[in-house]
Amino acid sequence: MSKSSALLIPCLLATATAGFGDAPNFRRDIQPILESNCVRCHKEGKAKGNLRMETHAAMMEGGDEGFTIVPGKPDESELILRTHLRPIDEGFMPDEGQALTSEQLALLTEWVRTGANWPEGVVLEERKPTEVKRVAIPDRAPKDLAEAAVMLDDILKRENADEEVVTTPTIGSEAFLRRATVDLIGRIPTMEEIKRFESWGPDRREKLVDELLKDPRFADRWTIFMADMMRIRSNVTGGNQLLAYVNKSLAKGKPYDEMVRELIAASGKPNANPAVGYILGDDTNPMELAAATSQVFLGVRIGCAMCHDHPFDDWEQKDFYELAAFFGKTKQVQSRQRGMVYTTEGHEMTVLWPPEDKAEADQRRPVTPAFPFSEAEFETPPHWVKRFEEKRAQAEVAAKEGEKDASLDALLDSIEPTVGRESDPVLEEAKKESRDLEVLKDIYRASELRNQLAAMITDPRNPYFARAFVNRVWAELIGRGFVEPLDNFSDYNEMRHASTLDFLSHEFVASGYDLKSLIKIIMLSDAYQRSHLSADVGVVQREASEKHFAAAPVRRMLSEVLYDSVVVAGHLDDFKWPAGANMKEIVRQVRVPTGEMVAVTPDSSDEPAEMAPKMPMPKRGDGYDLESSLSLDFNSILSPKEKAELDTMKMKSDEQIEAEKMAAMQKEKQSMVMKYRIEEQIDKVDDNPRFDSAMRMATPAPPAHFLRVFGQPARDGLGQFREEFASLRQELMMMNGRLTHEASRVGPMEPLNKLMEFEQHDRAIEWAYREILTRTPTSEETADALEILKSAPTPRDGMADLRWALLNSHEFRFLP
């Protein structure tokens, strides 16, 4: 426990106990808190810290850390001290769970202060959180996605019926254009797109969503989402290939379940089968893959059961080992040929039970794989499962009808040989490789176990799969999830609006796991289009309203989106200056040969002696001279015996003396080297920058890069999410960075320049606001902007200042 936390706790306890009269009722007030938050980790068979809490005697006995309860003394009771810590503090309780509410903390504190009464004979039992609230979901299929969005809003409204929330109106058209464009294609809209949107009719919002879903940048923007979710890193084996696979799959509209099956079951080398990058990302380690697959694709943190029974959930260690066994025959092989890495399926199970630390080697046996997650059971398949099956059946028929004889040899035979040749050696080599594919199948053996696992994970009857993905997409577009953290679906973790989540999950399955259909339903809903709360709404009511999706929380652009939006706002995606307009002189120092040769000895520096001035001996910070400290008179401090031993050590044989003479002669040999001088050289460069999209960069970026500074995760561990807090470093990067500086300058090849040339300053200001903030300025803003243009050395300089200010505003950085 930190010192600052320990000092703060007495103040918190004093506040917590204020306002209570009689002692809390144990059965009504205290027992539910202990049973819901404490007993699951402190009971027979799972006594964390050697503390059990199910009986009064066990509670009073305490654990490794001291007395759990000291009646009458909250400030000496570990139960009170630890529950009052911050979640980030060491020792915080309930660990890995939800922090207790202020009311619960106050009740516990007052209970201890008034003597910690415990009725005789009461034994606590583990209690799961209150059953989640559900409302009826229409048992029918919507006629289209727009109606599905209406049904979503109706379910959400009924779930909020008893909640004290402030429901905000929906945003205006300009704000919707900006929010949707940022969310779907990862940048702000251009002026052309703004004008086109304004020319559409009353159904412009749905039309906009349809157009954006077809935009080539959609795959780039949502590759970022997938890369965060799957922890894709360009710098690991298969990382770049996996990134390309995800991007191509999104561009083709590949169903999500098909993509996941390919990722889990892939074998081979990354260049031939890029989906195998997922398996290689965890070094083909069965344990790591089991934890990652469960958490990423099912939203279940079973990884804590890798070393012991899950301390905060119901998963046992055996459950984890049985899941890991699906990966237990997969091998990673490094080929001798150019260091190529690939995966294949072995014949031996490497996952053994009992664990290594619980049994001798000869007692451990191969684990039989088993799927620990139960599927939903139906007497008759519901409409959304039937719709899924019908959709897949239609897709299979269409695929068979479109099948042709596309074997590789037939395709190659259809290519005419190069004119003048009877055969093309390149084609012949390709044919040979195609005939070798059967041999490669033996090398890159498919995994029967991982194919089984992939089928069970993606089965429409598995409720975890669709819900976990829908929860992530909802949070990406709305700003909060139904379950948080997003990858922690647990009976002990709160689920909000379970009926809305179920409805969306069912529609996602019914669509054939189509990401674009899911996104469209969400974006056409009022829930997505809600506006923000005004500043005068209190903190408690604001939190409740945003938590229940009645108002939009404030969302900052993703770092890649912010970067690309600055590029678009400043017309930096192409050159905005003619060649030669920004010539600059850069002075640099170069070494120039003098033509003079000088002699150097082998132990000298690379430079001639006259060019290497003697460096003074360093001194310590206290002024002590290190050189003079080396001239000690050792004879004055040695004993007679030590002097005799030293004299013996100094005696050398004739051979040693001769060897040293020869070494000295070799040392004196000289060589001739060129002498150099330092000169300043002036280079002229055309400083006409052009910036590429951040979505095509290696990922994740280096720690000091713009993308990482604005929250891109390192993706080197499970459970990492984007950081949303602001920092001084972010502000300095936006205010002083070259990206913002170049975006602010008015280039002669951008449209705004013509307005500036003809001194149409009012129109130029409006243009700048629309380009950067996707709205027209108010009359007050226009007046202020005109003053900026007048007070600057030139109106063009003033416009650069105005654009710099708009780019650095919160309105630019955050979604409307």
C-alpha positions in Angstrom: 0.0 0.0 0.0 1.4 3.4 -1.0 2.2 6.0 1.7 0.0 8.6 0.1 -2.9 6.2 0.0 -2.4 5.2 3.7 -2.5 8.9 4.7 -5.6 9.5 2.7 -7.7 6.6 4.0 -8.5 8.2 7.5 -10.0 11.2 5.7 -12.1 8.9 3.5 -13.2 6.9 6.5 -14.3 10.0 8.3 -16.3 11.1 5.3 -17.7 7.6 4.8 -19.1 7.3 8.3 -20.8 10.7 8.3 -24.6 10.8 8.3 -25.2 7.3 9.8 -27.3 6.8 12.9 -28.0 3.1 13.8 -25.6 0.3 12.9 -26.2 -1.2 9.4 -28.4 -4.3 9.3 -26.1 -7.2 8.5 -28.5 -9.4 6.5 -29.9 -6.4 4.5 -26.9 -4.2 4.0 -23.6 -6.1 4.6 -24.3 -9.7 3.6 -25.1 -8.8 -0.1 -21.9 -6.8 -0.4 -19.7 -9.6 1.0 -21.3 -12.3 -0.9 -21.2 -10.4 -4.3 -17.7 -9.1 -4.0 -15.6 -11.0 -1.5 -16.6 -14.6 -0.9 -15.8 -15.9 -4.4 -12.0 -15.3 -3.8 -12.0 -16.1 0.0 -13.8 -19.4 0.6 -12.9 -23.0 1.1 -10.9 -24.2 -1.9 -10.0 -20.6 -3.1 -8.7 -18.8 0.0 -6.6 -16.0 -1.6 -4.0 -14.7 0.9 -5.0 -17.6 3.2 -8.2 -15.6 4.1 -11.6 -17.2 4.3 -14.7 -15.0 4.8 -17.7 -17.3 4.7 -18.0 -17.6 8.5 -17.6 -15.2 11.3 -14.8 -17.3 12.9 -12.9 -17.4 9.6 -13.3 -13.7 9.0 -12.0 -12.9 12.5 -9.0 -15.1 12.1 -7.8 -13.0 9.2 -5.2 -13.9 6.6 -1.6 -13.3 5.7 -1.9 -9.5 5.7 -3.4 -9.2 9.2 -6.8 -8.9 10.8 -9.6 -8.5 8.3 -11.9 -6.9 10.9 -11.0 -5.2 14.1 -14.5 -4.4 15.6 -14.8 -0.7 16.4 -11.6 0.2 14.5 -12.1 0.7 10.7 -8.6 2.2 10.3 -7.0 -1.0 11.6 -9.3 -3.4 9.5 -7.8 -4.7 6.3 -11.3 -5.1 4.8 -11.8 -1.4 5.1 -8.3 -0.2 4.2 -8.1 -2.3 1.0 -11.5 -1.5 -0.3 -10.8 2.2 0.1 -7.7 2.1 -2.1 -7.7 3.3 -5.7 -8.0 0.5 -8.3 -4.4 1.3 -9.4 -3.0 0.8 -5.9 -1.3 -2.4 -4.9 -3.6 -4.5 -2.7 -6.8 -2.9 -3.9 -9.9 -5.0 -3.3 -12.0 -6.4 -4.8 -9.1 -7.3 -7.0 -9.9 -7.5 -10.8 -13.5 -6.7 -9.9 -15.6 -3.6 -9.9 -14.8 -1.1 -7.2 -17.4 -0.8 -4.4 -19.7 2.2 -4.6 -19.4 5.0 -2.1 -22.6 3.8 -0.4 -21.2 0.3 -0.1 -17.9 1.6 1.4 -19.8 3.7 3.8 -22.0 0.8 5.0 -19.0 -1.5 5.5 -17.1 1.2 7.4 -20.0 2.0 9.7 -20.6 -1.8 10.2 -17.0 -2.2 11.5 -17.1 1.0 13.5 -20.3 -0.1 15.3 -18.8 -3.5 16.3 -19.1 -5.6 13.2 -22.2 -7.5 14.4 -22.6 -10.9 12.7 -25.8 -12.9 13.5 -25.1 -16.3 14.9 -25.2 -19.2 12.4 -25.0 -17.0 9.3 -22.8 -18.6 6.6 -22.0 -16.5 3.5 -22.4 -18.1 0.1 -21.0 -16.8 -3.2 -23.6 -14.6 -4.9 -23.4 -13.5 -8.5 -24.4 -9.9 -9.4 -28.0 -9.2 -9.8 -29.5 -10.7 -12.9 -29.3 -8.3 -15.8 -32.4 -6.5 -16.8 -34.0 -7.6 -20.1 -37.0 -6.5 -22.1 -38.8 -8.4 -24.9 -37.2 -8.5 -28.3 -39.5 -8.7 -31.3 -39.6 -12.2 -32.6 -39.4 -11.2 -36.3 -37.0 -10.1 -38.9 -36.8 -6.4 -39.8 -37.6 -5.7 -43.4 -34.3 -3.8 -43.9 -31.5 -2.3 -42.0 -33.2 1.0 -41.5 -36.1 -0.8 -39.7 -33.6 -2.7 -37.7 -32.2 0.6 -36.4 -35.7 1.7 -35.4 -36.2 -1.6 -33.5 -32.8 -1.1 -31.8 -33.9 2.4 -30.5 -37.2 1.0 -29.3 -35.5 -1.8 -27.3 -33.0 0.7 -25.8 -35.8 3.1 -24.9 -37.7 0.4 -23.0 -34.5 -0.7 -21.2 -34.1 2.9 -20.0 -37.7 3.4 -19.0 -36.9 3.3 -15.2 -33.6 5.1 -15.4 -33.1 8.8 -14.5 -31.3 10.0 -17.6 -31.2 13.0 -19.8 -31.9 12.0 -23.5 -30.3 14.5 -25.9 -31.6 15.3 -29.4 -29.9 13.9 -32.5 -27.1 15.9 -34.1 -27.6 18.1 -37.2 -26.7 17.1 -40.8 -23.3 18.7 -40.9 -22.3 17.1 -37.6 -23.6 13.7 -38.8 -21.5 14.1 -42.0 -18.4 14.7 -40.0 -19.0 12.0 -37.4 -19.9 9.4 -39.9 -17.0 10.2 -42.3 -14.5 10.1 -39.4 -15.9 6.8 -38.1 -16.1 5.0 -41.5 -13.2 6.2 -43.6 -10.9 7.7 -41.0 -10.7 11.4 -41.9 -12.8 14.5 -42.0 -14.9 15.2 -45.2 -13.4 17.3 -48.0 -15.2 20.4 -49.3 -16.3 18.4 -52.4 -17.9 15.8 -50.1 -19.6 18.5 -48.0 -21.2 20.1 -51.1 -22.3 16.7 -52.5 -23.9 15.8 -49.2 -25.8 19.1 -49.1 -27.2 18.4 -52.6 -28.8 15.1 -51.5 -32.4 14.8 -50.4 -34.0 14.0 -47.1 -32.6 10.5 -47.0 -29.1 11.9 -47.2 -27.9 10.2 -44.0 -28.6 6.7 -45.1 -27.2 7.5 -48.5 -24.0 8.9 -46.9 -23.5 5.7 -44.9 -24.0 3.6 -48.0 -21.4 5.7 -49.9 -18.9 5.6 -47.1 -19.2 1.8 -46.7 -18.2 1.5 -50.4 -15.2 3.9 -50.1 -11.8 2.2 -50.5 -10.7 3.9 -47.3 -13.2 1.9 -45.3 -11.0 -1.2 -45.3 -8.0 1.0 -44.1 -9.9 2.6 -41.3 -11.4 -0.7 -40.0 -8.1 -2.5 -40.4 -7.0 -0.3 -37.5 -9.9 -1.6 -35.4 -9.0 -5.2 -36.2 -5.3 -4.6 -35.7 -6.0 -3.3 -32.2 -8.3 -6.2 -31.4 -5.9 -8.9 -32.7 -2.7 -7.2 -31.5 -1.2 -7.1 -35.1 2.4 -6.0 -35.1 4.4 -5.4 -38.3 7.7 -6.2 -36.5 6.9 -9.8 -35.7 7.1 -12.8 -38.0 4.0 -12.8 -40.3 2.8 -9.4 -38.9 2.8 -7.5 -42.2 1.2 -10.4 -44.1 -1.5 -10.6 -41.4 -2.2 -6.9 -41.7 -2.5 -7.2 -45.5 -4.8 -10.2 -45.1 -7.2 -8.4 -42.8 -7.2 -5.3 -45.1 -7.9 -7.4 -48.1 -10.6 -9.4 -46.3 -12.4 -6.2 -45.3 -12.1 -4.8 -48.8 -13.7 -7.9 -50.2 -16.4 -8.0 -47.6 -15.4 -11.4 -46.2 -17.8 -12.5 -43.4 -16.3 -12.1 -40.0 -16.8 -15.8 -39.0 -15.0 -16.9 -42.2 -12.1 -14.7 -41.4 -11.8 -16.0 -37.8 -12.0 -19.6 -39.0 -9.1 -19.0 -41.4 -7.1 -17.2 -38.7 -7.4 -20.0 -36.1 -7.0 -22.9 -38.5 -4.2 -21.6 -40.8 -1.0 -23.5 -41.5 1.9 -22.8 -43.7 4.2 -19.8 -44.3 3.1 -16.2 -44.1 3.8 -15.3 -47.7 1.7 -18.2 -49.0 -1.0 -18.1 -46.3 -1.0 -14.7 -44.6 -3.7 -15.7 -42.1 -1.1 -17.8 -40.3 0.3 -14.6 -38.9 -2.2 -14.9 -36.2 -0.8 -18.2 -34.9 2.8 -16.9 -35.4 2.0 -13.8 -33.4 2.1 -15.8 -30.2 5.1 -17.9 -31.3 2.7 -20.9 -31.8 2.6 -21.3 -28.0 -0.6 -23.3 -27.1 -1.1 -21.6 -23.8 -0.7 -18.0 -25.2 -2.9 -18.9 -28.1 -5.7 -20.3 -25.9 -5.7 -17.1 -23.8 -5.6 -14.8 -26.8 -8.2 -16.7 -28.8 -10.7 -16.7 -25.9 -10.2 -13.1 -25.0 -10.0 -11.7 -28.5 -12.8 -13.6 -30.2 -15.1 -14.6 -27.3 -14.5 -11.8 -24.8 -13.6 -14.2 -22.0 -10.5 -13.7 -19.9 -9.9 -17.4 -19.2 -6.1 -16.8 -19.3 -6.0 -16.3 -15.5 -6.6 -20.1 -15.3 -3.3 -20.8 -17.0 -1.5 -21.2 -13.7 -4.3 -21.9 -11.3 -8.1 -22.0 -11.0 -9.4 -18.5 -12.0 -9.4 -16.4 -8.8 -12.2 -14.1 -10.0 -14.4 -16.3 -12.2 -15.6 -19.9 -12.4 -13.0 -21.2 -14.8 -10.8 -24.1 -13.6 -7.2 -24.7 -14.6 -8.3 -28.0 -16.3 -10.8 -25.9 -18.5 -7.9 -23.8 -19.7 -5.6 -26.8 -20.5 -8.4 -28.5 -22.4 -8.9 -25.4 -24.5 -5.1 -25.0 -25.0 -5.0 -28.6 -26.3 -6.6 -27.6 -29.5 -3.3 -25.8 -30.3 -1.2 -28.6 -28.7 -0.1 -30.3 -31.9 0.7 -27.1 -33.8 4.5 -26.7 -34.5 6.5 -23.7 -35.6 9.3 -24.7 -37.9 12.3 -22.6 -39.1 13.4 -23.8 -42.5 17.0 -23.9 -43.5 16.0 -22.2 -46.8 16.5 -18.4 -46.2 15.3 -18.8 -42.6 11.7 -19.2 -43.6 9.2 -19.8 -40.8 6.1 -21.8 -41.1 3.6 -23.7 -39.1 2.4 -27.3 -39.5 0.6 -29.9 -37.5 2.6 -32.5 -35.6 1.5 -35.9 -34.3 2.2 -35.5 -30.5 0.1 -33.6 -28.0 2.4 -31.1 -26.2 -0.2 -30.0 -23.6 0.0 -32.3 -20.7 -1.9 -32.8 -17.4 -1.3 -32.3 -14.5 0.7 -29.0 -14.9 4.5 -29.3 -14.7 4.6 -27.8 -11.2 2.1 -30.3 -9.8 3.4 -33.6 -11.0 6.5 -35.5 -12.0 7.3 -35.8 -15.7 6.4 -39.5 -15.9 3.0 -38.8 -14.3 1.9 -36.2 -16.9 -0.5 -37.3 -19.7 -1.7 -35.7 -23.0 -4.8 -33.6 -22.6 -7.9 -34.4 -24.6 -9.2 -31.1 -26.2 -12.6 -29.9 -24.9 -14.5 -26.7 -25.6 -15.4 -25.1 -22.2 -18.1 -22.8 -23.5 -21.7 -24.0 -23.7 -23.8 -23.3 -26.8 -27.3 -22.0 -26.8 -30.0 -24.7 -27.0 -33.2 -24.2 -29.0 -36.2 -26.5 -29.4 -36.6 -24.9 -32.8 -34.0 -22.6 -34.4 -35.0 -18.9 -33.9 -35.6 -16.7 -36.9 -32.1 -15.2 -36.9 -30.4 -18.7 -37.0 -32.8 -19.7 -39.9 -31.9 -16.5 -41.7 -28.2 -17.2 -41.3 -28.6 -20.7 -42.6 -30.6 -19.6 -45.6 -28.1 -16.9 -46.4 -25.2 -19.4 -46.3 -27.1 -21.9 -48.4 -27.7 -19.2 -51.0 -24.1 -18.3 -51.0 -23.0 -21.9 -51.5 -25.4 -22.3 -54.4 -24.1 -19.1 -56.0 -20.5 -20.3 -55.5 -21.2 -23.6 -57.1 -22.9 -22.0 -60.1 -19.9 -19.7 -60.5 -17.4 -22.5 -60.3 -15.3 -23.1 -63.4 -12.4 -25.3 -64.2 -9.9 -22.9 -62.6 -7.1 -25.4 -61.8 -3.7 -23.8 -61.9 -2.4 -25.9 -64.7 -5.5 -25.2 -66.8 -5.1 -21.5 -66.2 -1.4 -21.6 -67.1 -2.1 -23.6 -70.2 -4.6 -20.9 -71.4 -1.7 -18.4 -71.5 -0.1 -18.3 -75.0 3.6 -18.7 -75.0 5.9 -15.8 -75.8 6.0 -15.1 -79.6 9.0 -16.9 -81.2 9.2 -19.5 -78.4 7.7 -23.0 -78.3 7.4 -22.7 -74.5 7.9 -20.1 -71.8 10.3 -21.3 -69.1 8.6 -19.1 -66.5 5.3 -20.8 -67.2 6.9 -24.2 -67.2 8.4 -23.5 -63.7 5.0 -22.3 -62.5 3.4 -25.5 -63.7 6.0 -27.5 -61.9 5.3 -25.7 -58.7 1.6 -26.3 -59.1 2.3 -30.0 -59.3 4.3 -29.8 -56.1 1.4 -28.5 -54.1 0.4 -31.9 -53.0 3.9 -32.3 -51.6 3.6 -29.0 -49.8 0.4 -30.2 -48.2 2.4 -32.8 -46.4 4.8 -30.1 -45.2 2.2 -27.6 -44.1 -0.3 -30.0 -42.7 -3.7 -28.7 -41.8 -4.8 -28.8 -38.2 -7.9 -31.0 -37.6 -8.0 -29.8 -34.0 -7.8 -26.1 -34.8 -10.4 -26.6 -37.5 -12.8 -28.1 -34.9 -12.1 -25.3 -32.5 -12.7 -22.6 -35.2 -16.0 -24.2 -36.1 -17.2 -24.3 -32.5 -16.1 -20.7 -31.8 -17.9 -19.3 -34.9 -21.0 -21.4 -34.6 -24.1 -19.2 -34.6 -25.3 -21.0 -31.5 -22.3 -19.9 -29.6 -23.5 -16.7 -27.9 -20.1 -15.4 -26.9 -18.7 -15.0 -30.5 -21.2 -12.5 -31.9 -21.7 -10.7 -28.6 -18.0 -10.1 -28.1 -17.6 -8.6 -31.6 -20.8 -6.5 -31.5 -19.7 -5.1 -28.1 -16.4 -3.9 -29.6 -18.0 -2.4 -32.7 -20.6 -0.6 -30.6 -18.0 0.9 -28.4 -15.9 2.0 -31.4 -18.9 3.9 -32.8 -20.7 5.0 -29.6 -17.8 5.5 -27.2 -18.8 2.9 -24.5 -19.5 -0.8 -24.6 -22.4 -2.9 -23.2 -19.7 -4.7 -21.2 -16.5 -3.0 -20.0 -13.7 -3.9 -20.2 -14.7 -4.9 -23.7 -13.1 -8.3 -23.5 -14.4 -9.3 -20.1 -17.8 -11.1 -20.4 -18.3 -12.7 -17.1 -21.1 -13.4 -14.7 -19.3 -11.2 -12.2 -19.0 -8.2 -14.6 -21.9 -5.8 -15.2 -23.7 -6.1 -18.6 -25.8 -3.0 -19.5 -28.7 -3.2 -21.9 -28.5 -6.9 -22.5 -31.6 -6.9 -24.7 -30.1 -4.3 -27.1 -26.9 -6.3 -27.2 -28.8 -9.5 -27.9 -30.8 -7.9 -30.7 -27.7 -6.5 -32.4 -25.9 -9.9 -32.0 -28.8 -11.7 -33.6 -29.0 -9.4 -36.5 -25.2 -9.7 -37.0 -25.5 -13.5 -37.2 -28.6 -13.2 -39.5 -26.6 -11.0 -41.9 -24.1 -13.8 -42.3 -21.6 -12.0 -39.9 -21.5 -9.0 -42.2 -19.6 -6.1 -40.6 -21.0 -3.5 -42.9 -24.6 -4.5 -42.1 -23.9 -4.3 -38.4 -22.3 -0.8 -38.7 -25.2 0.5 -40.8 -27.8 -0.6 -38.2 -25.9 1.2 -35.5 -25.2 4.4 -37.5 -28.8 4.8 -38.6 -30.0 4.5 -35.0 -30.8 7.5 -32.8 -28.4 6.0 -30.3 -25.5 6.7 -32.6 -26.8 10.2 -33.6 -27.3 11.5 -30.1 -25.7 14.9 -29.3 -23.5 15.7 -26.3 -24.9 16.9 -23.0 -24.5 20.6 -22.2 -21.9 21.8 -19.7 -24.5 22.6 -17.0 -25.5 18.9 -16.5 -24.1 17.5 -13.3 -21.4 14.8 -13.2 -23.6 12.1 -11.7 -26.4 12.7 -14.2 -24.0 13.0 -17.1 -22.4 9.7 -16.2 -25.7 7.9 -15.9 -27.0 9.4 -19.2 -23.9 8.4 -21.2 -23.7 5.0 -19.5 -27.3 4.3 -20.7 -26.6 5.6 -24.2 -29.1 8.4 -23.9 -26.4 11.0 -24.7 -23.2 10.8 -26.7 -19.9 10.7 -24.7 -17.1 12.9 -25.9 -14.8 10.9 -28.3 -11.4 12.0 -29.6 -10.3 10.9 -33.1 -8.1 7.9 -33.2 -4.5 8.9 -33.7 -4.4 7.7 -37.3 -7.6 9.5 -38.0 -6.4 12.7 -36.4 -3.2 12.5 -38.5 -5.0 11.9 -41.7 -7.5 14.7 -40.9 -4.8 17.2 -40.5 -3.3 16.1 -43.8 -6.7 16.5 -45.5 -7.5 19.8 -43.9 -4.1 21.2 -45.0 -4.1 19.7 -48.5 -1.0 17.8 -47.7 -2.0 14.6 -49.4 -0.6 16.2 -52.6 1.8 19.0 -53.4 0.3 22.4 -52.8 3.4 24.4 -53.9 4.9 24.5 -57.4 8.3 23.1 -57.8 11.0 25.5 -56.6 8.7 27.7 -54.6 10.1 26.7 -51.2 13.8 26.4 -51.9 15.8 26.4 -48.7 19.5 26.3 -47.8 20.7 23.6 -45.4 24.2 24.0 -43.9 26.0 20.8 -43.0 29.6 20.0 -42.0 31.6 17.6 -44.3 35.1 16.1 -44.1 37.2 17.2 -47.1 40.6 15.6 -47.9 43.5 18.1 -47.9 45.8 16.0 -50.2 48.5 15.8 -47.5 49.5 12.4 -46.2 50.7 12.1 -42.5 52.2 9.3 -40.5 50.3 7.6 -37.7 51.1 4.7 -35.4 48.8 1.8 -34.9 47.6 2.9 -31.4 46.8 6.4 -32.6 43.3 7.6 -33.4 41.9 7.4 -37.0 42.7 11.1 -37.3 46.3 12.4 -37.6 47.8 13.3 -34.3 47.7 17.1 -35.0 43.9 16.8 -35.6 43.3 15.0 -32.3 43.9 17.5 -29.4 44.8 16.0 -26.1 41.7 15.7 -23.9 42.2 16.7 -20.3 41.6 14.0 -17.7 38.1 14.2 -16.4 37.3 15.5 -13.0 34.6 14.4 -10.6 31.7 16.6 -9.9 33.2 17.6 -6.6 36.4 18.9 -8.3 38.6 15.9 -7.4 41.3 15.5 -10.0 41.3 11.9 -11.3 44.8 12.2 -12.9 46.5 13.3 -9.7 44.7 10.5 -7.8 46.6 7.9 -9.9 50.1 9.0 -8.6 50.0 7.3 -5.2 53.2 6.1 -3.4 52.2 2.4 -2.9 55.6 1.6 -1.2 54.7 4.0 1.6 51.6 2.0 2.5 52.8 -1.6 1.9 54.1 -4.0 4.7 57.5 -5.7 4.3 55.8 -8.9 3.4 53.6 -7.3 0.7 56.7 -5.5 -0.7 58.5 -8.8 -1.1 55.6 -10.4 -2.9 55.4 -7.3 -5.2 59.1 -7.6 -6.0 58.6 -11.3 -6.9 55.7 -10.4 -9.2 57.9 -7.8 -10.9 60.6 -10.4 -11.9 60.3 -11.4 -15.5 61.8 -14.1 -17.7 64.1 -13.3 -20.6 61.4 -14.5 -22.9 58.9 -12.1 -21.5 61.3 -9.2 -21.9 62.1 -10.1 -25.5 58.4 -10.5 -26.3 57.7 -7.0 -24.9 60.6 -5.5 -27.0 59.1 -7.0 -30.2 55.7 -5.7 -29.3 57.2 -2.2 -28.8 58.9 -2.4 -32.2 55.7 -3.3 -33.9 54.0 -0.5 -32.1 56.5 2.0 -33.5 55.7 1.0 -37.1 54.0 3.9 -38.8 51.5 4.1 -41.7 50.6 7.0 -44.0 47.0 8.3 -44.0 45.2 11.2 -45.6 44.7 14.4 -43.6 41.2 16.0 -43.6 39.7 19.3 -42.7 36.1 20.2 -41.8 34.2 22.5 -44.1 30.6 23.8 -44.2 28.6 22.8 -47.2 25.4 24.5 -48.3 22.7 22.3 -49.9 19.6 23.7 -51.6 16.4 21.6 -51.2 12.9 22.1 -52.4 10.9 22.0 -49.2 7.5 21.0 -50.7 6.2 18.3 -48.3 3.6 15.7 -49.1 2.3 13.3 -46.4 1.0 9.7 -46.9 -1.9 8.2 -44.9 -1.1 7.0 -41.4 -3.2 4.0 -42.1 -0.6 2.5 -44.4 2.3 2.9 -42.0 4.1 0.0 -40.2 2.2 -0.7 -37.0 2.4 0.0 -34.2 4.5 3.1 -34.7 7.7 3.9 -32.7 7.0 5.1 -29.1 7.7 8.8 -29.9 5.7 8.9 -33.1 2.5 11.1 -33.4 0.4 7.9 -33.5 1.7 6.5 -30.3 1.6 9.9 -28.5 -2.1 10.2 -29.3 -2.9 6.7 -28.0 -2.0 4.0 -30.4 -1.4 0.9 -28.2 1.9 -1.1 -28.3 -0.2 -4.3 -28.8 2.3 -6.4 -26.9 -0.2 -7.8 -24.4 -3.8 -8.8 -24.0 -6.3 -6.3 -22.7 -4.7 -3.2 -24.1 -6.9 -0.4 -25.3 -6.3 3.0 -26.7 -5.3 5.7 -24.2 -7.8 8.6 -24.3 -6.2 11.0 -21.8 -4.7 14.3 -22.9 -1.1 15.2 -22.3 1.3 18.1 -22.6 3.2 16.2 -25.2 0.2 16.0 -27.4 -0.4 19.7 -27.2 3.2 20.5 -28.0 3.1 18.1 -31.0 0.0 19.8 -32.4 1.2 23.3 -31.7 4.8 23.0 -32.8 4.9 19.9 -35.0 5.8 20.2 -38.7 2.5 18.5 -39.7 0.4 21.2 -38.2 2.7 23.9 -39.4 2.6 22.8 -43.0 -1.1 22.3 -42.9 -1.6 25.8 -41.7 0.3 27.5 -44.6 -1.7 28.6 -47.6 -0.2 27.0 -50.7 -0.8 28.5 -54.1 -2.1 25.2 -55.5 -5.0 24.8 -53.1 -8.5 26.3 -53.6 -8.3 28.7 -50.7 -5.5 30.6 -52.4 -7.8 32.1 -55.1 -10.1 33.6 -52.5 -7.0 35.1 -50.8 -5.7 36.5 -54.1 -8.9 38.3 -54.8 -9.1 39.5 -51.2 -12.5 37.8 -50.6 -11.6 37.4 -47.0 -15.1 36.7 -45.7 -15.5 33.8 -48.1 -11.9 32.6 -47.3 -12.7 32.4 -43.6 -15.9 30.5 -44.3 -14.0 28.1 -46.5 -11.4 27.5 -43.8 -14.1 26.8 -41.2 -15.9 24.4 -43.5 -12.8 22.6 -44.6 -11.4 22.2 -41.0 -14.5 22.0 -38.8 -17.2 21.0 -41.3 -19.4 24.0 -40.5 -19.8 27.6 -41.2 -18.5 30.2 -38.7 -20.8 32.3 -36.6 -20.8 36.1 -37.1 -18.7 36.6 -34.0 -16.1 34.0 -35.3 -16.0 35.7 -38.6 -15.4 39.1 -37.0 -12.6 37.6 -34.9 -11.0 35.9 -37.9 -11.1 39.2 -39.9 -9.2 40.9 -37.1 -6.6 38.1 -37.2 -6.1 38.6 -40.9 -5.8 42.4 -40.4 -3.3 42.3 -37.6 -0.9 39.8 -39.3 2.0 41.0 -41.5 0.0 39.9 -44.5 -3.6 38.5 -44.9 -2.0 35.2 -46.0 0.0 35.0 -42.8 -3.2 35.8 -40.9 -5.0 33.0 -42.6 -2.2 30.6 -41.7 -2.6 31.7 -38.0 -6.3 31.2 -38.2 -6.0 27.7 -39.7 -3.3 26.8 -37.0 -5.8 27.9 -34.3 -8.6 25.8 -35.8 -6.4 22.7 -36.1 -5.4 23.1 -32.5 -9.0 23.5 -31.2 -10.8 20.8 -29.3 -13.6 21.0 -31.8 -11.2 19.7 -34.5 -9.8 16.9 -32.4 -13.0 15.6 -30.9 -16.1 14.2 -32.8 -19.2 16.4 -32.8 
